[in-house]
Amino acid sequence: MIHTQPNLVLIPGLMCDDAVWTPLLPWLNGVAQTHLMDHGEANSLTVMAEQVLDEVQGAFLMAGHSMGGRVAMEVMRLAPERVTGVALMDTGHMPLALGEKGVQERQKRQALLDIVQTRGLRAMASEWVKGMVAPSRLADAQLIEDILLMFERKTPAVFERQIQALLNRPDGSETLQAARCRVALMCGELDAWSPVSQHEEMAALLRGNPAVQVIKGAGHMCTMEAPMAVASALLEWIEAC
Protein backbone atom coordinates (compact mmCIF):
# COMPACT_ATOMS: atom_id res chain seq x y z
CA MET A 1 0.00 0.00 0.00
CA ILE A 2 1.31 3.46 -0.93
CA HIS A 3 1.64 5.77 2.06
CA THR A 4 0.72 9.35 1.20
CA GLN A 5 2.70 11.99 3.04
CA PRO A 6 0.57 14.62 4.80
CA ASN A 7 0.56 18.21 3.68
CA LEU A 8 2.48 20.40 6.12
CA VAL A 9 2.02 24.17 5.81
CA LEU A 10 4.87 26.21 7.32
CA ILE A 11 3.86 29.74 8.30
CA PRO A 12 6.56 32.35 9.02
CA GLY A 13 6.42 35.27 11.41
CA LEU A 14 6.86 39.01 11.14
CA MET A 15 9.09 39.93 8.17
CA CYS A 16 10.27 36.33 7.89
CA ASP A 17 10.36 34.06 4.86
CA ASP A 18 11.52 30.59 3.82
CA ALA A 19 14.84 31.13 5.62
CA VAL A 20 13.08 30.39 8.92
CA TRP A 21 12.12 26.91 7.74
CA THR A 22 14.94 26.00 5.35
CA PRO A 23 17.22 24.57 8.10
CA LEU A 24 14.45 22.08 8.99
CA LEU A 25 13.61 20.88 5.49
CA PRO A 26 16.20 18.06 5.29
CA TRP A 27 14.22 16.33 8.04
CA LEU A 28 10.67 17.50 7.27
CA ASN A 29 10.74 16.77 3.55
CA GLY A 30 11.23 13.11 4.33
CA VAL A 31 7.90 12.80 6.14
CA ALA A 32 5.59 15.48 4.69
CA GLN A 33 4.76 17.51 1.62
CA THR A 34 5.90 20.92 2.82
CA HIS A 35 4.30 24.18 1.71
CA LEU A 36 6.14 27.39 2.64
CA MET A 37 3.85 30.38 3.00
CA ASP A 38 4.45 34.02 2.17
CA HIS A 39 2.07 36.66 3.54
CA GLY A 40 2.51 38.96 0.56
CA GLU A 41 0.81 42.33 1.05
CA ALA A 42 -1.72 41.09 3.64
CA ASN A 43 -2.47 43.47 6.50
CA SER A 44 -4.63 41.21 8.67
CA LEU A 45 -4.17 37.82 10.27
CA THR A 46 -7.51 36.70 8.84
CA VAL A 47 -6.38 37.41 5.27
CA MET A 48 -3.13 35.56 5.97
CA ALA A 49 -5.15 32.60 7.27
CA GLU A 50 -7.32 32.62 4.15
CA GLN A 51 -4.16 32.43 2.07
CA VAL A 52 -3.15 29.30 3.97
CA LEU A 53 -6.53 27.71 3.27
CA ASP A 54 -6.08 28.48 -0.42
CA GLU A 55 -2.59 26.94 -0.48
CA VAL A 56 -3.61 23.29 -0.14
CA GLN A 57 -6.70 21.20 -0.74
CA GLY A 58 -8.28 19.05 1.93
CA ALA A 59 -6.82 18.38 5.35
CA PHE A 60 -3.34 19.42 6.43
CA LEU A 61 -0.89 19.90 9.28
CA MET A 62 0.58 23.32 9.93
CA ALA A 63 3.36 24.85 11.97
CA GLY A 64 3.38 28.56 12.72
CA HIS A 65 6.30 30.50 14.13
CA SER A 66 5.81 33.81 16.00
CA MET A 67 3.18 35.81 14.07
CA GLY A 68 2.74 32.65 12.01
CA GLY A 69 1.41 30.94 15.13
CA ARG A 70 -1.29 33.58 15.39
CA VAL A 71 -2.11 33.03 11.71
CA ALA A 72 -2.36 29.29 12.42
CA MET A 73 -4.87 29.95 15.18
CA GLU A 74 -6.96 31.98 12.73
CA VAL A 75 -6.87 29.03 10.33
CA MET A 76 -8.10 26.82 13.19
CA ARG A 77 -10.94 29.26 13.85
CA LEU A 78 -11.97 29.55 10.20
CA ALA A 79 -11.72 25.89 9.19
CA PRO A 80 -11.12 23.56 12.15
CA GLU A 81 -12.35 20.57 10.16
CA ARG A 82 -9.39 20.85 7.78
CA VAL A 83 -6.65 21.01 10.42
CA THR A 84 -5.31 17.63 11.54
CA GLY A 85 -2.55 19.06 13.73
CA VAL A 86 -0.86 22.34 14.55
CA ALA A 87 2.47 23.29 16.07
CA LEU A 88 2.51 26.74 17.67
CA MET A 89 6.05 28.02 18.10
CA ASP A 90 7.40 31.08 19.93
CA THR A 91 4.03 32.78 19.74
CA GLY A 92 1.09 33.99 21.82
CA HIS A 93 -2.69 34.02 21.86
CA MET A 94 -3.74 37.23 23.59
CA PRO A 95 -4.96 40.39 21.81
CA LEU A 96 -3.34 43.77 22.26
CA ALA A 97 -3.57 44.58 25.96
CA LEU A 98 -5.75 47.37 27.24
CA GLY A 99 -4.29 50.33 29.08
CA GLU A 100 -0.63 51.16 29.55
CA LYS A 101 0.71 47.78 28.47
CA GLY A 102 -1.03 48.06 25.12
CA VAL A 103 0.22 51.61 24.69
CA GLN A 104 3.78 50.46 25.36
CA GLU A 105 3.53 47.73 22.72
CA ARG A 106 2.25 50.22 20.16
CA GLN A 107 5.11 52.55 21.00
CA LYS A 108 7.73 49.80 20.67
CA ARG A 109 6.40 48.72 17.30
CA GLN A 110 6.12 52.32 16.12
CA ALA A 111 9.71 52.94 17.16
CA LEU A 112 10.84 50.11 14.87
CA LEU A 113 8.70 51.48 12.06
CA ASP A 114 10.28 54.90 12.57
CA ILE A 115 13.75 53.35 12.18
CA VAL A 116 12.66 51.71 8.93
CA GLN A 117 11.39 55.01 7.57
CA THR A 118 14.44 57.01 8.59
CA ARG A 119 17.36 54.57 8.45
CA GLY A 120 16.12 51.55 6.50
CA LEU A 121 15.19 47.93 7.03
CA ARG A 122 18.66 46.70 7.89
CA ALA A 123 19.06 49.27 10.65
CA MET A 124 15.69 48.28 12.11
CA ALA A 125 16.49 44.57 11.90
CA SER A 126 19.83 45.20 13.62
CA GLU A 127 17.93 46.60 16.61
CA TRP A 128 15.15 44.02 16.49
CA VAL A 129 17.46 41.02 16.43
CA LYS A 130 19.13 41.96 19.73
CA GLY A 131 16.17 40.57 21.64
CA MET A 132 15.26 37.79 19.23
CA VAL A 133 18.12 35.31 19.59
CA ALA A 134 19.83 33.86 22.63
CA PRO A 135 22.40 36.36 23.98
CA SER A 136 25.26 34.00 23.19
CA ARG A 137 24.22 33.88 19.52
CA LEU A 138 24.59 37.62 18.97
CA ALA A 139 28.23 36.90 18.21
CA ASP A 140 27.27 34.36 15.53
CA ALA A 141 27.96 36.53 12.48
CA GLN A 142 26.42 34.10 9.97
CA LEU A 143 23.18 33.64 11.92
CA ILE A 144 22.74 37.38 12.42
CA GLU A 145 23.51 38.11 8.76
CA ASP A 146 20.98 35.49 7.65
CA ILE A 147 18.31 37.21 9.76
CA LEU A 148 19.22 40.70 8.54
CA LEU A 149 19.16 39.57 4.91
CA MET A 150 15.74 37.98 5.47
CA PHE A 151 14.35 41.31 6.65
CA GLU A 152 15.97 43.14 3.76
CA ARG A 153 14.12 40.91 1.30
CA LYS A 154 10.88 42.53 2.48
CA THR A 155 9.81 46.15 2.06
CA PRO A 156 8.90 48.97 4.47
CA ALA A 157 5.31 48.71 3.21
CA VAL A 158 5.17 45.00 4.12
CA PHE A 159 6.54 45.76 7.57
CA GLU A 160 3.88 48.42 8.15
CA ARG A 161 1.12 46.08 6.99
CA GLN A 162 2.29 43.23 9.21
CA ILE A 163 2.58 45.54 12.22
CA GLN A 164 -1.01 46.61 11.55
CA ALA A 165 -2.05 42.95 11.47
CA LEU A 166 -0.38 42.26 14.82
CA LEU A 167 -1.80 45.30 16.55
CA ASN A 168 -5.30 44.22 15.45
CA ARG A 169 -4.78 40.55 16.38
CA PRO A 170 -7.76 38.65 17.79
CA ASP A 171 -7.93 36.79 21.08
CA GLY A 172 -7.10 33.15 20.37
CA SER A 173 -8.34 31.81 23.71
CA GLU A 174 -11.61 30.36 22.45
CA THR A 175 -9.88 28.82 19.44
CA LEU A 176 -7.43 26.99 21.70
CA GLN A 177 -10.23 25.84 24.00
CA ALA A 178 -12.17 24.50 21.03
CA ALA A 179 -9.20 22.74 19.41
CA ARG A 180 -9.75 19.04 18.72
CA CYS A 181 -6.61 18.33 16.69
CA ARG A 182 -3.21 17.57 18.22
CA VAL A 183 -1.60 20.86 19.24
CA ALA A 184 2.11 21.04 20.00
CA LEU A 185 3.58 24.04 21.80
CA MET A 186 7.28 24.80 21.31
CA CYS A 187 9.40 27.67 22.55
CA GLY A 188 13.03 28.67 22.76
CA GLU A 189 14.26 28.42 26.35
CA LEU A 190 15.59 31.99 26.19
CA ASP A 191 12.77 33.56 24.16
CA ALA A 192 12.36 37.00 25.72
CA TRP A 193 9.56 38.12 23.40
CA SER A 194 7.25 35.08 23.67
CA PRO A 195 8.50 33.35 26.82
CA VAL A 196 7.90 29.77 27.94
CA SER A 197 5.41 31.03 30.55
CA GLN A 198 3.23 32.42 27.76
CA HIS A 199 3.12 29.00 26.13
CA GLU A 200 2.22 27.40 29.44
CA GLU A 201 -0.79 29.73 29.59
CA MET A 202 -1.78 28.51 26.14
CA ALA A 203 -1.33 24.90 27.18
CA ALA A 204 -3.74 25.43 30.07
CA LEU A 205 -6.47 26.27 27.54
CA LEU A 206 -5.95 23.09 25.52
CA ARG A 207 -7.47 19.68 26.14
CA GLY A 208 -5.07 17.62 28.20
CA ASN A 209 -2.86 20.61 29.06
CA PRO A 210 0.07 19.36 26.91
CA ALA A 211 3.63 19.98 28.03
CA VAL A 212 5.48 22.82 26.34
CA GLN A 213 8.50 21.56 24.42
CA VAL A 214 11.35 23.87 25.38
CA ILE A 215 14.22 24.22 22.92
CA LYS A 216 17.29 24.44 25.11
CA GLY A 217 19.64 27.37 24.62
CA ALA A 218 17.54 28.99 21.88
CA GLY A 219 15.81 32.33 21.72
CA HIS A 220 12.83 33.49 19.66
CA MET A 221 14.35 32.40 16.34
CA CYS A 222 14.63 28.80 17.48
CA THR A 223 14.26 27.24 14.02
CA MET A 224 17.41 29.03 12.87
CA GLU A 225 19.27 28.77 16.20
CA ALA A 226 18.65 25.08 16.95
CA PRO A 227 17.24 23.44 13.82
CA MET A 228 18.05 19.85 14.79
CA ALA A 229 16.25 20.12 18.13
CA VAL A 230 13.24 21.82 16.55
CA ALA A 231 13.09 19.29 13.72
CA SER A 232 13.22 16.42 16.21
CA ALA A 233 10.27 17.88 18.14
CA LEU A 234 8.29 18.44 14.95
CA LEU A 235 8.94 14.90 13.72
CA GLU A 236 7.55 13.49 16.98
CA TRP A 237 4.46 15.71 16.59
CA ILE A 238 3.93 14.70 12.95
CA GLU A 239 4.21 11.02 13.88
CA ALA A 240 1.67 11.49 16.67
CA CYS A 241 -0.77 13.21 14.33
Rosetta blueprint (number, residue, H / E / L):
1 M L
2 I L
3 H L
4 T L
5 Q L
6 P L
7 N E
8 L E
9 V E
10 L E
11 I E
12 P L
13 G L
14 L L
15 M L
16 C L
17 D L
18 D H
19 A H
20 V H
21 W L
22 T H
23 P H
24 L H
25 L H
26 P H
27 W H
28 L H
29 N L
30 G L
31 V L
32 A L
33 Q E
34 T E
35 H E
36 L E
37 M L
38 D L
39 H L
40 G L
41 E L
42 A L
43 N L
44 S L
45 L H
46 T H
47 V H
48 M H
49 A H
50 E H
51 Q H
52 V H
53 L H
54 D H
55 E H
56 V L
57 Q L
58 G L
59 A L
60 F E
61 L E
62 M E
63 A E
64 G E
65 H E
66 S L
67 M H
68 G H
69 G H
70 R H
71 V H
72 A H
73 M H
74 E H
75 V H
76 M H
77 R H
78 L H
79 A L
80 P H
81 E H
82 R H
83 V E
84 T E
85 G E
86 V E
87 A E
88 L E
89 M E
90 D L
91 T L
92 G L
93 H L
94 M L
95 P L
96 L L
97 A L
98 L L
99 G H
100 E H
101 K H
102 G H
103 V H
104 Q H
105 E H
106 R H
107 Q H
108 K H
109 R H
110 Q H
111 A H
112 L H
113 L H
114 D H
115 I H
116 V H
117 Q H
118 T H
119 R H
120 G L
121 L H
122 R H
123 A H
124 M H
125 A H
126 S H
127 E H
128 W H
129 V H
130 K H
131 G H
132 M L
133 V L
134 A L
135 P H
136 S H
137 R H
138 L H
139 A H
140 D L
141 A H
142 Q H
143 L H
144 I H
145 E H
146 D H
147 I H
148 L H
149 L H
150 M H
151 F H
152 E H
153 R L
154 K L
155 T L
156 P H
157 A H
158 V H
159 F H
160 E H
161 R H
162 Q H
163 I H
164 Q H
165 A H
166 L H
167 L H
168 N L
169 R L
170 P L
171 D L
172 G L
173 S H
174 E H
175 T H
176 L H
177 Q H
178 A H
179 A L
180 R L
181 C L
182 R E
183 V E
184 A E
185 L E
186 M E
187 C E
188 G E
189 E L
190 L L
191 D L
192 A L
193 W L
194 S L
195 P L
196 V H
197 S H
198 Q H
199 H H
200 E H
201 E H
202 M H
203 A H
204 A H
205 L H
206 L L
207 R L
208 G L
209 N L
210 P L
211 A L
212 V L
213 Q E
214 V E
215 I E
216 K L
217 G L
218 A L
219 G L
220 H L
221 M L
222 C H
223 T H
224 M H
225 E H
226 A L
227 P H
228 M H
229 A H
230 V H
231 A H
232 S H
233 A H
234 L H
235 L H
236 E H
237 W H
238 I H
239 E H
240 A H
241 C L
